[in-house]
Amino acid sequence: MSIHGIVDPALLERAATAVTERTRWVDDFPTPGVRFADLTPVFADGPAFGAVIAALAAVAEGAELVAGVDARGFLLGGGIARELGVGVLAVRKAGKLPPPVRTCEYSLEYGSASIEIPGDSIALEGRRVFVVDDVLATGGTLAATVQLLEEGGADVVAVSVVTEIEALAGRARLAKHPLTSLVRI
């Protein structure tokens, strides 16, 4: 499911072009056999970063909170939240937040990991939350993020990424939520 039909296609195209032109691909990182999409050059270019933030904010209509996933999702989440005039929640790797926390362990394409959100310091009950990350691969990180937010009572209104690696089929793990990716490879 996508909400592209209600967003200016030129806005999405500008962002996709910026991402395609500036992404640096790194083979065998972080482990052999993984091809890493380094978005650092996209984020370091003001107009490119602005195009990405504008496009992602456009698909976050109705969100009351933006959840950015550790770590590049923090950059995206902050920019989108600012654009929307809402707050941002950092979804952290395990061990980075003070207790109490909500934790979810999940599988990656190259191992396993855990993510956390504050356990009781941020009210999530009934809040409309937009989730953002840089890359969708197997979908483990984003599925775990959605699970944590929903267990906390949030209504996840949409999920968005800059780049989606279609061969890894992560989209299937997020099928019950609108999912937007600026670039699909």
C-alpha positions in Angstrom: 0.0 0.0 0.0 1.3 3.5 -0.8 0.0 7.0 -0.4 1.9 8.4 -3.4 -1.4 9.2 -5.1 -2.0 12.2 -2.8 1.6 13.5 -2.9 3.0 15.7 -5.7 4.9 13.2 -7.9 7.5 15.8 -8.8 8.4 16.1 -5.1 9.1 12.4 -4.9 11.0 12.4 -8.1 13.3 15.2 -7.0 14.1 13.3 -3.8 14.6 10.0 -5.7 17.0 11.6 -8.2 19.0 13.2 -5.4 19.3 9.8 -3.6 20.2 7.9 -6.8 22.8 10.4 -7.8 24.5 10.7 -4.4 24.3 7.2 -2.7 27.7 5.6 -2.3 27.6 1.8 -2.4 30.1 -0.2 -0.3 30.5 -3.9 -1.0 31.2 -6.4 1.9 30.2 -3.9 4.6 29.4 -4.4 7.5 30.1 -8.1 6.8 31.1 -10.1 3.7 28.3 -10.4 1.2 26.4 -7.3 2.3 26.2 -4.3 0.0 25.8 -1.2 2.1 23.9 1.9 0.9 25.9 4.8 2.3 23.5 7.8 2.4 26.1 10.1 4.0 26.7 12.0 0.7 23.0 12.5 0.3 22.6 13.9 3.8 25.7 16.1 3.5 24.3 17.9 0.4 21.8 20.6 1.6 19.5 20.6 -1.4 19.5 16.8 -1.6 18.8 16.4 2.1 16.1 19.0 1.8 14.5 17.2 -1.1 14.5 13.9 0.9 13.0 15.5 4.0 10.3 17.3 2.0 9.3 14.1 0.2 9.2 12.0 3.4 7.2 14.7 5.3 4.7 14.8 2.5 3.9 11.1 3.0 3.6 11.5 6.8 0.3 13.4 6.8 -1.6 13.2 10.0 1.4 12.1 12.1 1.6 13.4 15.7 5.1 12.0 16.3 7.9 10.8 14.1 9.9 7.8 15.2 13.4 7.7 13.7 15.4 4.5 13.8 19.0 4.4 15.0 21.0 6.0 13.6 20.4 7.6 10.2 16.7 7.5 11.0 17.5 10.1 13.7 18.6 12.6 11.0 15.6 11.9 8.9 13.2 11.8 11.8 14.4 15.2 13.2 14.1 16.9 9.8 10.6 15.4 9.1 9.4 16.3 12.6 10.6 19.9 12.2 8.9 20.1 8.8 5.6 18.8 10.3 5.8 20.7 13.5 5.6 17.6 15.7 8.0 15.8 18.1 10.5 13.1 17.3 11.2 9.8 19.1 14.7 8.2 18.8 14.4 4.4 18.4 17.7 3.2 19.9 20.0 0.2 19.7 19.9 -1.8 23.0 21.7 -0.3 26.0 21.6 3.3 24.9 18.5 4.4 26.9 18.1 4.6 30.6 15.5 2.2 32.1 12.8 1.5 32.0 12.7 0.6 28.3 10.6 -1.5 25.9 12.9 -3.9 24.0 12.4 -6.0 20.9 15.0 -8.5 19.5 14.9 -9.1 15.8 16.9 -10.7 12.9 19.0 -8.8 10.4 20.3 -10.0 7.0 23.7 -10.5 8.8 22.8 -11.4 12.4 20.5 -10.3 15.2 20.0 -7.1 17.2 17.7 -5.4 19.7 16.1 -2.0 19.7 14.5 0.0 22.5 12.2 2.9 23.1 11.5 4.6 26.5 9.3 2.4 28.6 7.2 5.1 30.4 8.5 8.6 29.8 6.7 9.2 26.5 3.0 8.7 26.2 2.3 6.6 23.0 -1.3 5.5 23.7 -3.5 6.6 20.8 -0.8 8.7 19.2 -0.4 8.7 15.4 3.2 7.8 14.7 5.2 7.9 11.4 8.2 5.6 11.3 11.3 6.4 9.2 14.6 4.7 8.5 17.3 5.0 5.8 17.2 1.5 4.2 14.6 -1.3 4.1 16.4 -4.6 3.7 14.8 -7.7 5.3 12.4 -5.5 7.3 13.5 -6.8 10.7 14.4 -3.4 12.2 11.3 -1.7 11.0 9.0 -4.6 12.0 10.5 -4.5 15.5 10.0 -0.7 15.7 6.4 -1.0 14.6 5.9 -3.8 17.2 7.4 -1.7 20.0 5.3 1.3 19.2 2.1 -0.6 18.8 2.7 -2.5 22.1 3.0 1.0 23.7 -0.4 1.9 22.3 0.6 3.9 19.3 -1.2 3.9 16.0 1.5 3.6 13.3 0.1 5.5 10.4 2.9 4.9 7.9 6.4 3.7 7.4 9.0 5.3 5.1 12.5 4.7 3.9 14.9 6.4 1.6 16.1 3.2 -0.2 14.4 -0.2 -0.4 16.4 -3.3 -1.5 13.5 -5.3 -3.1 15.4 -8.6 -3.4 15.4 -8.9 0.4 11.6 -8.8 0.5 11.4 -6.6 3.7 8.2 -5.0 2.4 6.3 -8.2 3.2 7.0 -7.8 6.9 5.4 -4.4 6.9 2.3 -5.3 4.8 -0.3 -4.0 7.2 1.1 -0.4 7.1 1.4 2.1 4.2 5.1 1.9 3.1 6.9 4.5 1.0 10.4 4.2 -0.3 11.9 6.9 -2.4 14.2 4.6 -4.3 13.6 0.9 -4.9 16.5 -1.2 -6.2 
